[in-house]
Amino acid sequence: MSTTAQILTILIGIGGFVLVLVLVRKGYLKERFAAIWLFIGVGMILLALFRPFLDKLSEALGIQSGTTTLFVIAILVILGVLLQLSIAVSRSEDKMRDLAEAIALLSASPGDEPSSPVEPGDER
């Protein structure tokens, strides 16, 4: 990995780290998810700083460049995070639907019949 690529990777990792901290501070990002993103940023910085390890890993995987290995690892980790977030969204949607159903059941009075739609010109 060239020195320019190493510096760029470190700057991207630091920028991501700072961005996550700002988002948590402003309340846009929950701590639960912030930990994952901070871990990713620190991992990128560490892999960029320890070039010999990254070069050996690249060689073992048959990849010519350490930079490519670093970004392949980053993409795989981000895909894992995306899967985890998709699961969280699915669970939230299920909970929201259950709550909406419970509210609908609680707000319906016993003995009330569902009202039919009002036809235009039909006065009630």
Beta strands, then each sheet from edge to edge (+ up, - down):
end
